[in-house]
Amino acid sequence: KVPHLSYVGDATIGVGTNIGAATIFVNYDGVEKHPTIVGDHVRIGSDTMLVAPVNIGDGAYTAAGSVITEDVPPGAIGVGRSKQRNVLGWVMRKRAGSKSAQAAEAKESKG
């Protein structure tokens, strides 16, 4: 059993490995299933997608929220995510009049 609402498909997981919450082993490409191999004492960060075929080496980590599409060597950390960008004023422009816009406007007017 893998806890934390994760999906593990066609994978080999080594001893002492921790699979973070909401991790998904993405193993089907629409035609075939592919394996993922996770080594010993690995730490998979929460909300990681491991896109097979991929190997995570012994003692490696993945950063939370990553989409891992390449092998992660032993002892390395795999980080596969974009930098966050905040688009200021988006709600007021695109969702004017909504409860979200009203809440944002009220907060802005209070300073």
C-alpha positions in Angstrom: 0.0 0.0 0.0 1.2 3.5 -0.9 -0.4 6.1 1.4 -1.2 9.7 0.8 -3.5 9.3 -2.2 -0.7 8.5 -4.6 -0.9 6.4 -7.8 1.9 3.9 -8.4 1.7 2.0 -11.8 4.4 -0.4 -13.1 7.1 0.7 -10.7 9.8 -0.9 -8.6 10.4 0.9 -5.3 13.5 0.3 -3.3 13.8 -0.2 0.5 13.5 2.8 2.8 12.0 5.0 0.2 9.3 7.6 1.0 6.7 8.5 -1.6 5.2 11.9 -0.8 1.5 12.7 -0.8 -0.2 13.0 -4.2 2.7 11.5 -6.2 1.7 10.0 -9.5 3.7 7.4 -11.5 2.7 8.3 -15.0 3.4 5.1 -16.9 1.0 5.0 -19.9 1.8 6.9 -23.1 -1.4 6.1 -24.9 0.0 3.0 -26.5 2.2 1.2 -24.0 3.0 1.1 -20.3 6.5 1.9 -19.2 8.2 1.2 -15.9 9.6 3.5 -13.3 12.5 2.4 -11.1 13.0 4.2 -7.7 16.1 3.2 -5.8 16.8 2.7 -2.1 16.3 5.5 0.5 14.9 7.9 -2.0 12.6 10.8 -1.1 9.9 11.7 -3.6 8.5 15.1 -2.8 4.7 15.6 -2.5 2.8 16.2 -5.7 5.6 14.8 -7.9 4.8 13.3 -11.3 7.3 10.6 -12.4 6.9 10.3 -16.2 8.0 6.8 -17.3 10.4 5.5 -18.3 12.5 7.1 -15.6 15.0 5.9 -13.0 15.5 7.7 -9.6 18.9 6.7 -8.2 19.7 5.5 -4.7 19.6 8.3 -2.1 18.1 10.8 -4.6 15.4 13.3 -3.9 12.7 15.0 -6.0 11.4 18.5 -5.2 7.8 18.8 -4.3 5.6 19.7 -7.3 8.1 18.5 -9.9 7.4 16.8 -13.2 10.3 14.4 -13.6 10.9 13.3 -17.2 14.6 12.4 -17.0 16.6 10.1 -14.8 17.8 11.5 -11.5 21.3 10.3 -10.6 22.1 8.8 -7.1 22.4 11.5 -4.5 21.0 14.2 -6.7 17.8 16.2 -6.4 15.5 16.4 -9.4 13.6 19.7 -9.8 11.2 20.0 -12.7 8.9 22.9 -12.2 8.5 26.5 -13.5 9.0 29.6 -11.4 5.8 31.0 -10.1 4.5 34.1 -11.8 1.8 36.2 -10.2 -0.4 38.2 -12.6 -1.5 41.2 -10.6 -5.1 42.4 -11.1 -6.1 39.4 -13.2 -9.2 38.7 -11.2 -10.5 42.2 -11.4 -9.9 42.2 -15.2 -11.1 38.7 -16.0 -13.7 38.0 -13.3 -15.0 41.5 -12.5 -18.1 41.4 -10.3 -17.4 37.9 -8.9 -17.1 37.2 -5.2 -13.4 36.7 -5.7 -13.1 40.2 -7.2 -15.2 41.7 -4.5 -13.0 40.0 -1.8 -9.8 41.3 -3.5 -11.2 44.8 -3.9 -12.3 44.9 -0.2 -8.8 43.8 0.9 -7.1 46.4 -1.4 -9.3 49.2 -0.1 -8.4 48.4 3.5 -4.7 48.7 2.5 
